[in-house]
Amino acid sequence: MIELDCRGLPCPRPIIALAKALPGVAVGELLAVVADDPAARHDVPAWCRLRGQEYVGADTADDGVPRHTIRRLS
């Protein structure tokens, strides 16, 4: 799984990083966005719905920062 470190990046930069990284992920593979921006908890699932990707869910990184996992579908 590829993990993007978006700690300290304000909205919309975590989503921009996600969009740029997705082409480098194989279909079916996972990509995680670690972001402490509170908007990411809404923005990442919404982006997935709009882009036809699967939002797998959220957990936390080792330091307690939210981590949002996406599966590339196309």
C-alpha positions as CSV (number, residue, x, y, z in Angstrom):
1,M,0.0,0.0,0.0
2,I,1.2,3.5,-0.9
3,E,0.9,6.0,1.9
4,L,0.8,9.7,1.3
5,D,2.0,11.9,4.1
6,C,-0.3,15.0,4.0
7,R,0.3,16.1,7.6
8,G,0.2,19.9,7.9
9,L,-1.4,20.4,4.4
10,P,-4.5,22.5,4.4
11,C,-7.6,21.8,2.3
12,P,-7.6,21.1,-0.7
13,R,-3.9,20.0,-0.8
14,P,-4.5,16.4,0.5
15,I,-7.1,15.8,-2.3
16,I,-4.7,17.3,-4.9
17,A,-2.0,14.9,-3.6
18,L,-4.4,12.0,-3.8
19,A,-5.4,12.9,-7.4
20,K,-1.8,13.1,-8.5
21,A,-0.8,9.8,-6.8
22,L,-3.7,7.7,-8.0
23,P,-2.3,7.1,-11.6
24,G,0.8,5.5,-10.0
25,V,-1.4,2.9,-8.2
26,A,-2.4,-0.3,-9.9
27,V,-6.1,-1.1,-10.3
28,G,-7.1,-3.0,-7.2
29,E,-4.3,-1.7,-5.0
30,L,-4.7,0.5,-1.9
31,L,-3.6,4.1,-1.4
32,A,-3.7,5.8,2.0
33,V,-3.8,9.5,2.7
34,V,-2.6,10.5,6.2
35,A,-3.9,14.0,6.8
36,D,-4.5,16.0,10.0
37,D,-6.7,18.5,8.1
38,P,-10.2,18.0,9.6
39,A,-11.8,18.5,6.2
40,A,-10.1,15.3,4.9
41,R,-12.6,13.1,6.7
42,H,-15.3,14.5,4.4
43,D,-13.3,15.3,1.4
44,V,-11.6,12.0,0.7
45,P,-14.9,9.9,0.7
46,A,-16.6,12.6,-1.4
47,W,-13.7,12.6,-3.9
48,C,-13.9,8.8,-4.1
49,R,-17.6,8.9,-4.9
50,L,-17.1,11.6,-7.6
51,R,-14.1,9.7,-9.2
52,G,-15.5,6.2,-9.0
53,Q,-13.0,4.9,-6.5
54,E,-13.7,2.8,-3.4
55,Y,-13.3,4.5,0.0
56,V,-12.2,1.6,2.2
57,G,-12.4,3.5,5.4
58,A,-10.4,5.4,8.0
59,D,-8.1,4.4,10.8
60,T,-5.1,6.1,12.5
61,A,-1.4,6.2,11.7
62,D,1.1,5.3,14.4
63,D,1.1,8.9,15.6
64,G,-2.7,9.1,15.9
65,V,-3.2,11.1,12.7
66,P,-6.2,10.0,10.6
67,R,-5.4,7.7,7.7
68,H,-8.0,7.4,4.9
69,T,-7.7,4.3,2.6
70,I,-8.8,4.2,-1.0
71,R,-8.9,1.2,-3.4
72,R,-8.3,2.1,-7.0
73,L,-11.1,0.7,-9.1
74,S,-10.3,2.1,-12.5
